[in-house]
Amino acid sequence: MSWQEDAVAERETELCDLFGEVLGVPGIEPDDHFFDLGGHSLLASKLVKQVHERYGIRVPLRSFYEDPTARAVAKHLDQAA
C-alpha cells in the first residue's frame, strides 16, 4: 500500500469514527449508508459541520445527500485539499 493509499484509509477510518459518534452507532464501515444507519437531515447537518470543523473543508450538504458514506466524504476532502 502506498503512502497515499494509507492516508486515504486513515481518513476513511477517522470519518467512520465521526459517523459513529454522530449516529451513536459503533463499527461504521466506509461504504455504510448514513441514512440506512438511522441518520436524518439534522444529523447530516451536524456531521457536515463537524467535518468542516475538523478538516477545514466544506462538504456541501447536497453532495453528502447524493452519496452519504464515509468513503465519499473522504474522496471529497481529498479532491478539495
C-alpha positions as CSV (number, residue, x, y, z in Angstrom):
1,M,0.0,0.0,0.0
2,S,1.4,3.4,-1.0
3,W,1.6,6.4,1.4
4,Q,-1.3,8.0,-0.5
5,E,-3.5,4.9,0.0
6,D,-2.5,4.8,3.7
7,A,-3.6,8.5,4.0
8,V,-6.9,7.8,2.3
9,A,-7.5,4.7,4.5
10,E,-6.7,6.7,7.6
11,R,-9.0,9.5,6.7
12,E,-11.8,7.0,6.0
13,T,-11.2,5.4,9.4
14,E,-11.4,8.9,11.1
15,L,-14.6,9.6,9.2
16,C,-16.2,6.3,10.1
17,D,-15.5,7.1,13.7
18,L,-17.1,10.6,13.2
19,F,-20.1,9.0,11.6
20,G,-20.4,6.6,14.5
21,E,-20.2,9.5,17.0
22,V,-22.9,11.4,15.3
23,L,-25.2,8.4,14.8
24,G,-24.4,6.7,18.1
25,V,-23.6,3.5,16.2
26,P,-20.3,1.7,16.6
27,G,-18.4,-0.1,13.9
28,I,-19.2,2.0,10.8
29,E,-17.6,0.9,7.6
30,P,-16.5,3.2,4.8
31,D,-19.4,2.2,2.5
32,D,-22.1,2.2,5.1
33,H,-25.0,4.5,4.1
34,F,-25.6,7.3,6.7
35,F,-29.4,7.3,6.3
36,D,-29.6,3.5,6.4
37,L,-28.0,3.6,9.8
38,G,-30.6,5.9,11.3
39,G,-29.3,9.3,10.1
40,H,-31.6,12.1,9.2
41,S,-31.4,15.7,7.9
42,L,-30.5,17.2,11.3
43,L,-27.7,14.7,11.9
44,A,-26.5,15.1,8.4
45,S,-26.1,18.9,9.0
46,K,-24.3,18.1,12.3
47,L,-21.9,15.7,10.6
48,V,-21.1,18.1,7.7
49,K,-20.4,20.9,10.3
50,Q,-18.1,18.6,12.3
51,V,-16.3,17.6,9.1
52,H,-15.7,21.3,8.3
53,E,-14.5,22.0,11.9
54,R,-12.1,19.0,11.9
55,Y,-10.7,19.3,8.3
56,G,-11.3,22.9,7.4
57,I,-13.1,21.8,4.2
58,R,-16.7,22.3,3.5
59,V,-18.7,19.3,2.2
60,P,-21.8,20.6,0.5
61,L,-24.9,19.1,2.1
62,R,-26.2,18.3,-1.4
63,S,-23.1,16.3,-2.2
64,F,-23.5,14.4,1.1
65,Y,-27.1,13.6,0.3
66,E,-26.0,12.2,-3.1
67,D,-23.5,9.7,-1.6
68,P,-23.7,9.7,2.2
69,T,-20.8,7.4,3.0
70,A,-17.5,8.0,4.8
71,R,-15.7,6.9,1.6
72,A,-17.5,9.5,-0.4
73,V,-16.7,12.2,2.1
74,A,-13.1,11.2,2.2
75,K,-12.9,11.4,-1.5
76,H,-14.5,14.9,-1.5
77,L,-11.9,16.0,1.1
78,D,-9.0,14.6,-0.9
79,Q,-10.2,16.4,-4.0
80,A,-10.7,19.7,-2.2
81,A,-7.3,19.6,-0.5
